[in-house]
Amino acid sequence: MSFARIQGLKKFVQHAFEKEDRNPNRPKVGDIIRVEPIRKPDDLRAIKELLKNEPRNLAVFTFGINTALRASDILRTRLCDVKSLKPGETFILREKKTKKKRVVSVNQATYEAIQNYLRVRPETSLDAPLFLSRTGHEKALTVSSLNALVKKWGKEVGIRENLGSHTLRKTFGYHQRINGISIPTLMVIYNHSCQKQTLDYLGINEEEVLEAFQNVI
């Protein structure tokens, strides 16, 4: 490929990444600090090892990276939603942001983490939040607290990228893509309005797009 064509391709990719989303609810550039997915499997394993003696934290981390829910919906999940679920079974919640119903499936890792947590979780009503705050009876862990925890876990295992509560949702998509799940499928899972929004969630950058054009077919 000639130098001129490469430069033209770079401009095209840059324009695609800089183009404003049609989603009016998406924050403008500068409104928030972007958080990244956890890309390395070794980092995921390191965090799980770090949390092995913290059942609630291990459960919320495992639940988050395996369900693709927003932090607000993770923390609105109730005890009755999951207490009797087996691997492969589902429950339904209504997303706080979109107001759409969402079917949530529990896999083996999530099931094991939740059951481990339930063995030490304080007794509450079935309608109480699944992930309890330590500040009061039947009060949910807050998004701000989860955000601080994810940052802390990442720092403790040596992750240099900026992490936050949204990292859990992004991590799901990033690793599903690596495992061959298509962008349109992930777009449906995320309830996104355009594929660029999904690309942003997956941490796909300009360099990765340009690299694809160098593959010989």
Phi, psi and omega per residue, in radians:
M1 nan 2.312 -3.089
S2 -1.215 2.819 3.128
F3 -1.070 -0.730 -3.113
A4 -1.098 -0.705 -3.133
R5 -1.200 -0.653 3.108
I6 -1.109 -0.758 3.131
Q7 -1.108 -0.688 3.105
G8 -1.136 -0.673 3.117
L9 -1.149 -0.698 3.112
K10 -1.062 -0.752 3.130
K11 -1.107 -0.681 3.126
F12 -1.105 -0.791 -3.127
V13 -1.150 -0.742 3.117
Q14 -1.058 -0.714 3.125
H15 -1.110 -0.699 -3.140
A16 -1.111 -0.665 -3.112
F17 -1.368 -0.461 -3.111
E18 -1.558 -0.262 -3.094
K19 -1.072 2.339 -3.096
E20 -1.208 2.397 3.079
D21 -1.123 2.664 3.051
R22 -1.444 -0.132 3.122
N23 -1.309 1.942 -3.072
P24 -1.208 -0.271 -3.110
N25 -1.548 -0.113 -3.108
R26 -1.280 2.294 -3.115
P27 -1.079 2.543 3.071
K28 -1.252 2.770 3.111
V29 -0.995 2.267 3.140
G30 1.705 -0.248 -3.130
D31 -1.252 -0.615 -3.122
I32 -2.349 2.826 3.024
I33 -1.609 2.177 -3.092
R34 -1.144 2.365 3.026
V35 -1.908 2.709 -3.039
E36 -1.914 2.742 2.963
P37 -1.278 2.849 2.992
I38 -1.543 1.891 -2.975
R39 -1.511 -0.593 -3.007
K40 -1.554 2.199 3.080
P41 -0.973 -0.597 3.123
D42 -1.103 -0.606 3.113
D43 -1.215 -0.664 3.076
L44 -1.090 -0.774 3.124
R45 -1.129 -0.651 -3.132
A46 -1.133 -0.704 3.113
I47 -1.168 -0.731 3.108
K48 -1.089 -0.667 3.094
E49 -1.169 -0.709 3.107
L50 -1.030 -0.621 -3.032
L51 -1.721 0.153 -3.014
K52 -1.075 -0.422 3.101
N53 -1.823 0.272 3.095
E54 -2.190 1.421 -2.975
P55 -0.974 -0.728 3.138
R56 -1.126 -0.815 -3.094
N57 -1.158 -0.691 3.090
L58 -1.123 -0.672 -3.128
A59 -1.168 -0.788 -3.103
V60 -1.206 -0.607 3.084
F61 -1.154 -0.846 -3.116
T62 -1.127 -0.743 3.108
F63 -1.055 -0.775 -3.096
G64 -1.126 -0.782 -3.073
I65 -1.392 -0.122 -3.133
N66 -1.951 -0.046 -3.102
T67 -2.092 -0.269 -3.130
A68 1.119 0.368 3.100
L69 -1.411 2.643 2.972
R70 -1.170 2.737 -3.120
A71 -1.004 -0.699 -3.124
S72 -1.080 -0.595 3.131
D73 -1.408 -0.589 3.030
I74 -0.978 -0.787 -3.019
L75 -1.454 -0.153 3.020
R76 -1.619 -0.147 3.092
T77 -1.085 2.347 -3.066
R78 -1.739 2.798 3.092
L79 -0.984 -0.747 -3.095
C80 -1.149 -0.362 -3.138
D81 -1.189 -0.552 -2.958
V82 -2.187 -0.198 -2.969
K83 -0.979 -0.692 -3.058
S84 -1.803 0.092 -3.086
L85 -1.275 2.488 3.002
K86 -1.875 2.839 3.114
P87 -0.948 2.316 -3.127
G88 1.633 -0.242 3.122
E89 -1.507 2.894 -3.001
T90 -2.289 2.816 2.917
F91 -2.382 2.890 -3.085
I92 -2.058 2.333 2.995
L93 -2.310 2.826 3.066
R94 -1.796 2.109 -3.084
E95 -1.092 2.364 -3.118
K96 -1.120 -0.716 -3.056
K97 -1.346 -0.837 -3.030
T98 -1.637 -0.287 -3.067
K99 1.163 0.180 3.125
K100 -1.546 2.611 3.056
K101 -1.297 2.479 -3.109
R102 -2.303 2.219 3.059
V103 -1.539 2.153 -3.092
V104 -1.965 2.161 3.128
S105 -1.764 2.457 -3.139
V106 -1.822 2.108 3.110
N107 -1.631 -3.105 -3.032
Q108 -1.086 -0.775 -3.112
A109 -1.109 -0.726 3.136
T110 -1.159 -0.754 3.125
Y111 -1.017 -0.825 -3.099
E112 -1.132 -0.724 -3.132
A113 -1.154 -0.710 3.133
I114 -1.172 -0.771 -3.139
Q115 -1.106 -0.653 3.089
N116 -1.110 -0.711 3.105
Y117 -1.170 -0.728 -3.093
L118 -1.111 -0.418 3.133
R119 -1.191 -0.399 -3.121
V120 -2.078 -0.074 -3.118
R121 -1.193 2.405 3.113
P122 -1.031 2.607 3.101
E123 -1.187 2.305 3.111
T124 -2.528 3.076 2.992
S125 -1.183 2.757 -3.133
L126 -1.171 -0.395 3.135
D127 -1.480 -0.038 -3.139
A128 -1.237 2.716 3.079
P129 -1.017 2.533 3.107
L130 -1.140 -0.846 -3.054
F131 -1.708 1.806 -3.008
L132 -1.522 2.492 2.956
S133 -1.274 2.730 3.087
R134 -1.598 0.115 -3.073
T135 -1.670 -0.206 -3.110
G136 -3.021 2.724 -3.095
H137 -1.146 2.221 3.078
E138 1.074 0.374 3.030
K139 -1.660 2.414 -3.114
A140 -1.348 2.605 2.898
L141 -0.988 2.412 -3.102
T142 -1.593 2.779 3.110
V143 -1.074 -0.712 -3.138
S144 -1.114 -0.651 3.104
S145 -1.187 -0.737 3.108
L146 -1.107 -0.701 3.110
N147 -1.018 -0.796 3.127
A148 -1.143 -0.663 3.134
L149 -1.131 -0.797 -3.126
V150 -1.076 -0.732 3.088
K151 -1.055 -0.742 -3.123
K152 -1.127 -0.797 -3.137
W153 -1.073 -0.767 3.139
G154 -1.075 -0.761 3.137
K155 -1.088 -0.709 -3.077
E156 -1.207 -0.428 3.111
V157 -1.772 0.104 3.014
G158 1.529 0.360 3.084
I159 -1.372 2.238 -3.053
R160 -1.578 -0.442 -3.121
E161 -1.175 2.750 3.102
N162 -1.311 2.144 -3.138
L163 -2.005 2.853 3.078
G164 -2.935 -3.042 -3.091
S165 -1.055 -0.555 3.141
H166 -1.241 -0.274 3.090
T167 -0.993 -0.634 -3.093
L168 -1.071 -0.817 3.134
R169 -1.132 -0.707 3.129
K170 -1.203 -0.619 -3.121
T171 -1.109 -0.694 3.080
F172 -0.931 -0.945 -3.069
G173 -1.150 -0.686 -3.124
Y174 -1.035 -0.815 -3.086
H175 -1.359 -0.493 3.035
Q176 -1.140 -0.679 3.098
R177 -1.111 -0.767 3.106
I178 -1.028 -0.586 -3.128
N179 -1.506 0.124 2.981
G180 1.755 0.068 3.092
I181 -1.290 2.340 -3.014
S182 -1.275 2.728 3.086
I183 -1.048 -0.798 3.106
P184 -1.027 -0.646 3.113
T185 -1.144 -0.770 3.121
L186 -1.151 -0.589 3.086
M187 -1.059 -0.721 3.103
V188 -1.164 -0.775 3.136
I189 -1.013 -0.737 -3.087
Y190 -1.425 -0.159 -3.046
N191 1.015 0.696 3.125
H192 -1.455 2.709 -3.118
S193 -1.621 -0.264 3.121
C194 -2.654 2.739 -3.077
Q195 -1.227 -0.489 3.120
K196 -1.084 -0.646 3.102
Q197 -1.070 -0.698 3.104
T198 -1.180 -0.704 3.100
L199 -1.033 -0.722 3.111
D200 -1.083 -0.731 3.132
Y201 -1.077 -0.598 -3.055
L202 -1.467 -0.031 3.096
G203 1.278 0.455 3.120
I204 -1.433 2.211 -3.076
N205 -2.010 3.084 -3.087
E206 -1.019 -0.744 -3.090
E207 -1.058 -0.686 -3.128
E208 -1.171 -0.679 3.102
V209 -1.146 -0.795 -3.139
L210 -1.110 -0.635 3.135
E211 -1.068 -0.609 -3.127
A212 -1.069 -0.570 -3.125
F213 -1.252 -0.235 3.138
Q214 -1.546 -0.122 3.110
N215 -1.293 2.227 -3.128
V216 -1.459 2.244 -3.126
I217 -1.885 nan nan
